[in-house]
């Protein structure tokens, strides 16, 4: 899949998940997901930042990881920490929006102390680097643990990005309209079960200028329920000469059931690609779906759950900015999980 197609699909998912949000002025969204949503787990953390083409350009984004998360900093310069996919504009606002992809690596914080985005020393500076039309561009991300001040009440770490203003920007400056940042083994999950709010604070540029419009500062909150589990069991059952498998799949977030989600079951081959879909039950109030499928000699069934992005029932409380532009819950999901049918 090409970079542009991937980004387009992800951006569409945001729009479908939050159809009630108006986009007249400035309503950016934050979504955070994990590949290992287990207590104390670490792995990939994905941070999505999105604004819309008909909105003001973003001038500053500050992302806060929740209390309870550990962040690993101090990597040597040049260490690759992850990747980013983004929509960017280079130079003036009239330039075409481009889909790009590049690596995120550790940089030397000492070379960024005079930054106008986040002046002063930092524990870490990460650099998103990509190549476009033969030229290499770099966007710094300023990172610090939160150990003092009012932020300790809700955050463990702070990440800040300041895209350039697209309004008359110089040729080498980068304006971001969408970013999908994946970080590998940087964050470690909390050890206690719960719903954890990641927060993003977005500040746009005043239209036509390079000055921040702080009056439109907004907050977006992304909730992650830990642990998020997708448990599947299958037990063989005989009825006369026929054999069946009774399959039960359960989805839970932070100990709570995830209901009304379709579970797709595949059977017939030794891989999911040689199998066919045989049932699609939906989870009940306990977050579980149980169904019976007829089986032959093959003793494995494949289960898949795709939970849509959801607006958070608890919503976004504008504690970090004058207003909120949206809240989301990361969808726990399982793709084609093989489950052996027990006799």
N, C-alpha and C positions, 0 to 999 in steps of 0.2 A: 504494500500500500504506500502511495506517495505521501510526502509530508503534507502537501496541501489537502489531500483527501482526508488524511487523519485529523488534521486540525478542523476541517470543515465539519466532520462528524462529531467531534467533541464539542464544538461550539453549538451545533444544533441540539445536542443533548442538554446543554445549559438552557437553551431557549425553551425546549419542551418541558423541562423540569419546573421552570418558574414562569408560566405563561401570564401570571397576573401582575407581573412587575411592569410598571410604565417606564419607557425609555426616552422621556422627553428631554431630560437634562443630563443627569450623571448618576448612573446606577450600576456600578461595577459589582462583580460577584467573585467570591472566593469559594473554592472547593478543595478539600484536602482528603486524600485517600491513602490507604496502606496496602501493601501486598501481604503483610504479616500482622493482622490485627489481633495478636495474642498478647496477654498480659506479660510484660517484660520482654516482648519480642522486638526484634530489629530487622530491618530489611529496606525495601524501597518505600519512601514517602513521596507522594506526588502532590504538588501544589499547583493548582490552576488559578490563573488570574485572567479575568475577562472584562473588557469594556466593549462598547458597540460603536460601529462606524458613525452613527448619527449623534454621538455624545461628545462632550469635551474630551480632549486628550489627557491622559493621566500623567501627572508630574512627579508623584511620589507614592510608593506603596510600602507600608510597613506591615509585615506578617509576624504575629506572635504565636509561638507554640505554647500549649497550655502548661500549667503547673503539673508536675509529676513526670513530664518528659525529660529525659537526659539528652544533651546534645554533645557530640564529640567534635572538638575543635583542635587547632594546633597542627593540622597536617602540613607537611613540607610543601613548599612552593612547587607547583606543577602536578601535585597529586590530583588525579581525576576523582571527582566526588559524585558525578552524575551527568545528566544530559538535560537539554532544554529544547523544546519545539516552540516556535513563536511566529506570530505575524508582526512584521516590522515595516516601518517606513524609514528610508534613508534620505536625509536632506529635507527638502521643502514638502509642505503638505500636498502639493500637487503630484508628488512621486507616487508610483504604484505601490500598493501594499504587497509585500513579499512574504512567502512562507519559507522559514529557515530552520535549520537544526544544527546544534553544535554541542560541544562538551562544556561542563562546568568544572573548573579546576581551582585549587587553592592558590592564592597569590600572596605576596608579601604585604602585610598590613601597613608596614612602615612607609610604603610608597603611596599611601592613600590618605595620609593624615590631613591634608589640605583640601580634601573633597568638599565641595559646597553642599552636597547632598547630605552627608553625615560627617561633619568636620570633627577632627580629633582622633585619638588612637582607637583601634578596634581589636578585639580578640582574633578576628578572622576577616578576610576579604576573599570572596569567591568571584571568579570571572567567568561569565558566559561568553564564549568565543565562537564565532561562525564566519563562514566565507560566503561572499555574495559578489558575483561578477568579477571574480579574481581578487577582491579586496577582503582583508580580515578585519572584523569589527569586534569590539569587546565591550561588555556591559558589566560593571562591578556590582556585587551584592555585599552589603556590609552586615556583619554578623557578630552578635554579642550575647553572652549569657545575661540574664536579668537577675541581679543579686541585690540591688538596692533600689530605693525610690518607690513610687506608687505602682510601678508596673509589676512588682513582685506579687501583688495581690491576685494577678490573673495570668502571668506569663513566666515561662522558663527561659525563653530565648527570643531574640528580636532579629528579623531579617529586613533589610531596607534596600529598595531599588528606586533609582530616580531616572526614568527614561527622559531623553531629551525632548524639548518642545518641538513639535512638528511645524510650528508656525514660523517659517523663515529659518529653520535650523540649518546649520552648516552642513556641508556635504558629508562629513564623516560622522555626524551625530545620528544616534539610533532612537527612534520612537517606537515603543511597544504598544500594541493594541490587544494582544493575547499572548499568554505564556503558559506552558505546561512544563514545570520544573520537576524532574525526578532526581531525588537524592538517595544514594546508596549507603546504608549503614552509618548514617550520620545521627539519626535520632533513635533513642531506645524508648519503648512504650512504658507507661506507668505500670506498677505492680498491682494496683487496686482496680477492681471493676468499677466502671462508671461511664458517664457520657462526658466527653472532653471537648471543650470549645476552642478551636483555632480561630483567631480573629485577624481580619485584614482591615487596615485603615488606609483609605484611598484619598488622595488630594489631586484635583484636576488643575490644568492650566487655565487661566483666563483666556477665552477664545481670542486668537490672533496675537498672543503675546507669549513670553517665556516666564511670566509671573504666576506663581501659584495662587489659585482662587480658594483660599482657606474657608470661605463661607459655604462652599459645597463639599467640604470634607465629609466622608461617609464611612460607615463601618459595615462589613459583611462577616458573618460568622459561619464556620463550617464545623459541624459536630461529628465526632467519631465515637461510636459505642464500642467499648473494649470489655471483654473480648467479643469479636464478631465471629460466629461459628456457623458452619454448614456441615451438619452431621448426617450421614447416610448409612443405613443398614439394609441388608437384603437377606431373607431367609427362605430356603426352598420349602415348598409345600406340595404334597401329592394329593390328587383327587382322582381316584381310579387309576387309569393309565396315563393321565395327563399330569405334567409337572408345571408348577407355577413358582414365581418368586414374589413374596410379599415385601415390597420396598417401602421404607419409611425415611423421609428426609425432613430435617428440622433446621430452621433458620432462627438464630437468636443474636441480639445485640445487647451487650452489657447485662445479660441475664434475662432480657425481655424478648418475647416472641415477636417475630416479623410475620405478619399475617397477610393473606390475600396475594401471595407471590406464586407465580407459575414455576413448577419444577418439571423440567423436561427429562424423560428417561429414554435411553437408547439401548437397543439389544440386537444381537444376531451375529456379531463378529468379535474378533479378538482385539480390535481397536475401535475407537468411536467412528473412524472414517469408513469402516466396513460394517457398521451397525446402522440401524434405522430407528427413527423415533417411534416409540410404541405407546407412550402415555404422557399426559401433561396435567397432572393434578395440581391443585392450588393449596397453599398452606392455610390451616384453620386458625382458630383463636389461640391455640398453643404454639403456633408457628410451625406446625408439622403437616405433612401430606403423606397419606398412606394409600398405596394402590397395589393391585395384583396383576402381574403380567405372565403370560404363558412363555415357558422357556423350553429349550432343547438341551443339547449336550454342552453348549457354551455356559460356563459358570461365572460370568462377569456381566454386570450391567453398568452403564455409564449414566451419571446424573449430572444435570446442569441447572443452575439457578442464576437468573439475571434479575437483580433488583434495580428498579429505576431510581434515578436521583429523586430525592424527595425534599420538599420544603420542610424545615424543622417545625414540629408542633410547638416547641417552646419559643420559637421565633428568635429574633435578633433584638436584644436590648441595647439601645444606643448609649452605652456607658463610656465608650472610647471616642465617640464623635457625636456631633449634634443629631445625626439621624442614621438609620440603617437602610441598606439597599437590598438586603436579602439574607436568608439563612438556608443551610442545606445540611443533609445527613449523608455521609458517605455510605454507598450501598455495599453491604457484604455480599459476596457472590462466589460461586464455584463454577468452574468451567470444565465440563466433561470429566468429572471425577469417577475413576474406575472403582467399583465396589464388588468384591467377591461374594457370590451367593453361598451362604453357609448351608450345609446340609442339616 
